[in-house]
């Protein structure tokens, strides 16, 4: 499906926004099993907490600028130590 979308918009060069995380990338370790099946975003709006995969190669090159939106998450949840932290 993404391959068909990429072909259809190739000449239009539209602004692409990903919601939560671009489809096809691993949110935990940033793996991109099939780069041809990922639509590269100019910006990703992610929710509640930052996904490590958005900050790790090779996935970060597909996410574009990343914006974290807490969307009213309970403050206690926002203070939870993540299972994985980047150095």
N, C-alpha and C positions, 0 to 999 in steps of 0.2 A: 504494500500500500504506500509506504513512504517513498519507495523508488518511483512510483507513478506520480506522486505529488511533486517530487523533486524535478522530474522531467517536465511536468506541466508548468512549473513556475520558473524554470531555468532562465528565461529571458526577461521575466518581469522583475526579478530581484526584490521581492516584497520584504517588509519588516517582519521577522519571525519571532514570536514570543512563545516560550515554553511555560507551561503551567505545572508547577511543582518540580519537575525534572524532565528533560527531553527523553522521549520514548527511545528505548534501546540502549541506554547507558545504565551501568550498575550504580545504585545510589550509595553503596558502601565503599567500594574500592576503585571506582572510576573506570572499570573495564568497559570496552566498547566492542562486543563480539563481532558485530557486522557494521562497520562504519558507513557502508552504502545504504543501510536501512535506518540511519539517523538523520533527521532534519536539523541542520545546524541552526541554533537560535541566536538572535542578536541579544536577547535578554531572557533570563529565566526568573520567574517569580516563584519562590519556594515558600512553604508554610511551616509554621510552628518552630522548627529547628533546622539548622543548616545540615544538608546531607553531605557527608565527606566526599562522596563521589563527584560532587559538583566542583570540588576544589582540587581534585587529583587528575593527573594525566592518565590517559588521553581524553577523558570525558570533559575536562574543563574547557577544552577548545571547542566543544560542541554546545556549551551552556551559555556562552557570551557573558554579558554583565549579569551578576546574580544579585537579586534583591530578596531579603528575608522579610516576610510579613508574618507577624505572630498571630494574626486573626483572632485575637481575644483568648488565646490559650491561657489556662490557669497559670498564675504566677509561680506556683509551686512546681509545675511541670517545666517551666522555663529554667528553673534552678537545678534540675536534675543533671548530674554529671554524665556526659555522653559516654557511650560504650567505647568510642574510638575518638582520639584527639590527634590533630595534626601537630607536628613539632613547631 
